[in-house]
Amino acid sequence: MLEIFRSRNVASGQSLMASDVYIAFVSRGWSGTDYASAIQYAKSQDWIKDEGAEVTLLEAGFVATGLWGNYTSSKAKSPTSG
C-alpha cells in the first residue's frame, strides 16, 4: 500500500483518489479482497486516513515510506547569505 504513495512522491497530509489507489494496487497482482485488508491494516498503523473518495497519507505513513528523509534533507538546504 505505501509503495503506491511512495511511487507518486506523496507527502504527509496529501491525498490520492481512492480509485487511483485501488487501480494501482490491483495492477500489481493483488485482489480486491487484498485491497480491503491492506486498507484496514494501513489504517490500523495510522499510515492512512480513508476518506471515501480520497486516501490521505498520514505522518506515520509518510515516515514509513522512507521519503521523509529525502523531503527533510531537501528542505534543510537553504541559500547561504554572503
C-alpha positions as CSV (number, residue, x, y, z in Angstrom):
1,M,0.0,0.0,0.0
2,L,2.7,2.5,1.0
3,E,4.6,1.8,-2.2
4,I,1.8,3.4,-4.1
5,F,2.2,6.6,-2.2
6,R,6.0,6.4,-2.4
7,S,5.9,5.9,-6.2
8,R,3.9,9.1,-6.5
9,N,6.1,11.1,-4.0
10,V,3.1,11.8,-1.8
11,A,3.9,13.8,1.3
12,S,2.2,13.7,4.7
13,G,-1.2,15.2,4.5
14,Q,-1.5,14.8,0.8
15,S,-4.2,12.6,-0.8
16,L,-4.7,10.3,-3.7
17,M,-8.0,9.4,-5.3
18,A,-9.2,6.1,-3.8
19,S,-10.0,4.8,-7.2
20,D,-6.4,5.5,-8.3
21,V,-5.0,3.7,-5.3
22,Y,-7.3,0.8,-6.0
23,I,-6.2,0.5,-9.6
24,A,-2.6,0.8,-8.7
25,F,-3.0,-1.9,-6.1
26,V,-4.8,-4.5,-8.2
27,S,-2.5,-3.8,-11.2
28,R,0.3,-5.2,-9.0
29,G,-1.5,-8.5,-8.9
30,W,-3.5,-8.1,-5.7
31,S,-7.2,-8.8,-5.4
32,G,-10.0,-6.5,-4.3
33,T,-10.1,-8.5,-1.0
34,D,-6.4,-8.0,-0.6
35,Y,-7.0,-4.2,-1.1
36,A,-9.7,-4.1,1.6
37,S,-7.3,-5.9,4.0
38,A,-4.4,-3.6,3.1
39,I,-6.5,-0.5,3.7
40,Q,-7.6,-1.8,7.1
41,Y,-4.0,-2.7,8.1
42,A,-2.7,0.7,6.9
43,K,-5.4,2.5,8.9
44,S,-4.6,0.4,12.0
45,Q,-1.0,1.5,11.7
46,D,-2.1,5.2,11.4
47,W,-0.4,5.3,8.0
48,I,-3.5,6.5,6.1
49,K,-6.9,8.0,6.5
50,D,-9.6,6.6,4.3
51,E,-11.9,9.4,3.4
52,G,-14.1,7.6,0.9
53,A,-13.2,9.2,-2.4
54,E,-9.7,10.0,-1.2
55,V,-7.0,8.3,0.8
56,T,-4.7,10.6,2.8
57,L,-1.2,9.7,3.8
58,L,-0.6,10.5,7.5
59,E,2.7,11.4,9.1
60,A,3.4,7.9,10.3
61,G,2.8,6.5,6.8
62,F,5.0,9.2,5.2
63,V,7.8,8.3,7.6
64,A,7.3,4.6,6.8
65,T,7.5,5.2,3.0
66,G,11.2,6.3,3.5
67,L,10.5,9.5,1.7
68,W,10.6,11.5,4.9
69,G,14.4,11.7,4.9
70,N,14.6,12.9,1.3
71,Y,12.0,15.5,2.0
72,T,13.6,16.9,5.1
73,S,17.1,16.9,3.5
74,S,15.9,19.0,0.6
75,K,14.0,21.4,2.9
76,A,17.1,21.7,5.2
77,K,19.1,23.1,2.3
78,S,18.9,26.9,2.4
79,P,20.6,29.6,0.4
80,T,23.8,30.9,2.1
81,S,24.0,34.6,2.7
82,G,27.2,36.1,1.6
